[in-house]
Amino acid sequence: MNLIDKLESNQRLSLEDGVALYELDLFTLGHYASQRRRARHGNKAFFNINRHINPTNICKDICKFCAFSANRKNPNPYTLSHETILETVKNSVQNGITEVHIVSAHNPDTGLEWYLEIFSKVKQAFPHLHVKALTAAEINFLSEQYGQSVETIIDKMVAYGVDSMPGGGAEIFAEKVRDYICKGKVSSQQWLDIHEAWHKRGKQSNATMLFGHVEKREDRIDHMLRLRDLQDKTGGFNAFIPLVYQRENNYLHVEDFLSSTEILKTYAISRLMLDNIGHIKAYWATSTINLALVALEYGADDLDGTIEAEAIQSAAGASSAHGLKIETFLELIETSGFTPVQRDSLYNELKTY
């Protein structure tokens, strides 16, 4: 059966199929990806009203693609106090947030309790907020740093009020590439095992893929298939988030940057390959809001949220430092021809505009 026949009959696609999809022209890919997206979600474009908080940028790891952690490229180390974090959340609650997204560097000096108490303090002060926190990379770091099993760290996360896990730290699963761009960080298999352990507790998470650096197209498809295999097993992933590599202030020295066509193809292929993950998120902080809106025609159905403030991607050149106002968000979605749907962190629909 040829590739177009497989797409027409909604067959599950292989690694070879995934690589071959990149050879199709953009509009053909967009046609099939949009078909799948509309079969699931119609004309809806999901977003949430959220606040990103990055409590520290002091990190024991040196990942070549990272511009956020304090190092020669970013000589401004910081660690926020719990009081500062709570004040930030309080201000954001007045703006109507439903989620606080807390992701940090791997700071070996704060202590395990510093990490965990952030969540319990936020939850005690604002019990209605969904706390999305700790990537698999952070969990792996805390496990190794404090000599506790991953399962123990996960159980503590639940006890301290974490509701779901973000998808960060996945980067790219291909081991040779991973060894080059983030040696010493959580391994591909550890990342998958940590999410599996989280899903086994009846909890949900997201999954990311960092692309557009030194990986090959085959590496992207391999990454998607490893996620698809785990999703077959647990059903715990809410969304897949292809993150576009940001080029500034890091040590990768990538010279050939992705075209908009390649980025849109990757969104479309994500929708076609990941037949068991409900949502494809065009995270505007890495793709730009304009390209994210176009991605809604190429398989994506979610734009993340208003964010309010963001330090990780913006340190590497993204224009996401100050988030987007809700009015701007709604207007952009509507003028793109989609229906804005405010969701919660687990994709329950809260309001259709």
Secondary structure, DSSP 8 states (H G I E B T S, - for coil): --HHHHHHTT----HHHHHHHTTS-HHHHHHHHHHHHHHHHTTEEEEE-EEEE--B---S---TT-SSSSBTTB----B--HHHHHHHHHHHHTTT-SEEEE-----TTS-HHHHHHHHHHHHHH-TTSEEEE--HHHHHHHHHHHT--HHHHHHHHHHTT--BB--TT-S---HHHHHHHHTTS--HHHHHHHHHHHHHTT--EEEEEEESSS--HHHHHHHHHHHHHHHHHH--EEEEEEEE---SSSS----S---HHHHHHHHHHHHHH-TT-SEEB--HHHH-HHHHHHHTTTT--EEEE--S---TTGGGT-S-TT---HHHHHHHHHHTT-EEEEE-TT--EEEE-
